[in-house]
Structure formats: structure tokens, C-alpha cells
Amino acid sequence: MARDQDPKTSRLYDRRTVERSIKKGLLTRKDYEKHLKALDDVAEKGVYGGNEDDDDEDDLAAAEETETETDEPETPGSEGAGPSN
């Protein structure tokens, strides 16, 4: 939602609820189409895939390694296994 838009108005044009707004008569299909054409093209601001500098794979490997170290199952006879008879 754009910061300069009225929240009530922007809800009418929300793609998740626009069909409901049209059915209720709060908005016409023509007004919605006009709104869509008036939107700025912000495709250049998006991130598609990754780039060479992206090191998410390293972050993922480090997270998996940490998870493996902390979630090791206890083996019988180890401390904390319970009282022995």
C-alpha cells in the first residue's frame, strides 16, 4: 500500500478483495482497470533470483550445521537419561 493513499480507498483496490468490492458495488470494473493503468512500473525494484554476490547458500549451510549440533538425540547411558536401577 502506498503511504500517501487513504487506507480505506486502497482496500478497495487490493487485489485480494477487489472482486468483493465490485460485487458490493463499491467499485466498478472500469474504475479498477483505470487504477491499474495508473500504477507506476516498479519492475526494476524487484529481485528475481539472485546475483553473484548473494551468499544465501553459505548462510543456509551454516544454519543447518548449527541446528545439527544443538538437536543431537540423547543416547542411553548418557547424562540426563533418567534414573538407573
N, C-alpha and C positions, 0 to 999 in steps of 0.2 A: 504494500500500500504506500502510495506517495505521501510524504509528510505534509504537503500543502493541500491535500484533498480532505474534504469533510468525511469523517469515518462512516456516517450513515449513507452518504452517497456512494462511497467506494464499495460498500457492501452490496449495493445493487448490481455493480459491475463485476463482482467477484465471480470468477469462472465456476466456482463450486456451487454458487447459489443463484446464478443468473437465470437459469430455467425457471426456478421457483418465482423469481421476481417478475418474469414475463407472464407466467400463468396467473399471478395475482393481479396483473395489470399495473404494477408499479413501474414497469419499464417496457418499451416496445422493442421488437427485434431491430427495427430501423435505428433507434437510438443506440442500441448496443453495438450494431455494426459501425455506426458513426464514431462511437467511443473507441473501438478497436483500431480504426484507421487513424485516429488522432494520437495514438500512443507512439512514443519515441522508439526507435530501433536501438535496443541495448545489447544486441548480439555480441558486440566486441567486448563487452564487460564480462561475458560468461567464460567459464573454464571448461573446456572439453578435453577429457583425457588428462594427460599430464605433460610435463616437459622434462628436458634432460636434467634440470636442477632438482627435480622432485625426488625426495628420498623416502617416500612413504613405505617402500618395501623394507628399508632398514628399520624404520620405526615399528612396523608390524613384526618383524623378526625379533626385535628386542622385547616387545610386549609379550610375545609367545614364550620367549625364553624366561622372562620374569614370572609368568603365570605357571610354567612348569616347575620352577624352583619352589614356589610357595604352595602349590597344591599337590605335593607328593603324598601318596597314601601311606598310612602307618602300617608297619609290618608287625606281626605277632612277636612279642618279646621285647618290643621297643618301649621306651618310656611312654607313659600315658596310655598304655594298652589296657589298663584296668588291674584289679587285684588278682594276684596269682594265688593258687591253693597250695 
